[in-house]
Amino acid sequence: MTRVKNASFLIAILITMAHLLPHAAAAEEAPAATRPLTVRVLDESGAPIPGAKIHSGVWTNAKFPPNSDYTTDATGSVTFQLPAQVRILRLWARAKGRVPMFANFDAGQLGGDPVPKDYTFTLAQGTTIGGFVHDDIGAPIPGAKVEVCVTSREPGRGGIGEPVVNKWLAEAEDACVTDEHGFWALNNVPAGPDWRIGLRLQHPDHVGDQDWRGMQGPPFSLQQFRDQTAISVMQTGVRVNGTITGPDGKPVPKALVIWGDKPYHNSNVQETFADDKGRFQFPPLDTGKTLLTVIAVGYAPFLREIQLVATPQVENVQLQPGKTITFRFVDAAGKPVPKVLVNITGWRGKETLFNWRHSNVPYSKIPDKADDQGVYTWTWAPDDAVDYLFGKKGSQWRQSPTFSPGEHEIIVKESAGP
């Protein structure tokens, strides 16, 4: 799925931690009791669609894989197992040339058990849209990756348990790629006038999109995409490279180097790693201000605002030794509370420093959990304050004040909720 975006940082972290904690606890439990679900995929005439792809996302307190993929057989059906108890079930269905669909089943909104015994998707024949990708002097760009999404102009479409169009028509490995003329086409678009098309373009020699083009209106109308005349332009941009060194001037290999802010929320990759000689290079970036952040084990994180004005542009970074911060988590009686999760939520008013483990971002190797004695230690923290979020299953979440290096005792209170 696409990387998370357009949500508040705190909400995203809370959701991430809320999902991680039950699964982490369940790892020590017996395998979940299961029950079958049969999913059928049909065309408009009711004929089966063999080879359709089904993706399931499962939220449960039991030990169970959260994401799974299946393929329908000759009868257009596939039967797979789900946990006996499910909080949320999400299903996606797609087939070549067909409009992809999505269905959401939420126990909190549907009441009781949200999972049906069987479920049927009807995938309509898709229509075709297309266009061209050019550079800033009007030349076609072959090999550009074109991701396509769609949203409805009609309010009130969809509902819990009701199949709706999956807005992600072509993303990640399913993205379109332009030919030698810079042309791309996609044939799984829903019919009708009540749709808004969004594009996101990527190419190693041009500035990639961080947001979706066209979702708020111009530059293109739906008809231009249906006529396959829309021309999208990618800028050449600014190339930034540099070398990461330590206090002694020697290269720091494999440092994590980040450009821009909010890498967790951004739809696209905005991180790279330095090579064995400490050298890094960003893809082409748009002119203007951006942030340069460096995270390397054993050194204090680095953050600097840079102005992108020329290409190529050299930004060398010399890292300094880090400081030690320690949290001791105890209950109201002073007894250690083990395995408390510790998430970084901000630093210097920015969100480029992170330690949560998620597919949205690389692993920064910053510690993210207290040990069995309830002690969390980070020996290469910044020398100034960092914002944290503490959490543990069965205890209250705590959005903390900022903490500077040193030793801090944190009282973990039991949750008043279920």
Secondary structure, DSSP 8 states (H G I E B T S, - for coil): -----SS-HHHHHHHHHHHHHHHHHHTTS-B--EEEEEEEEE-TTS-B-TT-EEEEEEE-SSB--SEEEEE--TTSEEEEEEESS-SEEEEEEE-TTB--EEEEEEHHHH-S----SEEEEE--B-EEEEEEEEETTS-B-TT-EEEEEEEESSTT--BTTB-EE-SEEE-GGG-EE--TTSEEEEEEE--SS-EEEEEEEEBTTB---SS-BTTTSTT--HHHHHHT-EEEEE---B-EEEEEE-TTS-B-TT-EEEESS-TTT-SS--EEE--TTSEEE---B-SEEEEEEEE-TTB--EEEEEEE-SSSEE--EE--B-EEEEEEEE-TTS-B-TT-EEEEEEETTBS-------TTS-------B--TTSEEEEEEE-SS-EEEEEE-TTB--EEEEEE-SEEEEEE--B-S--
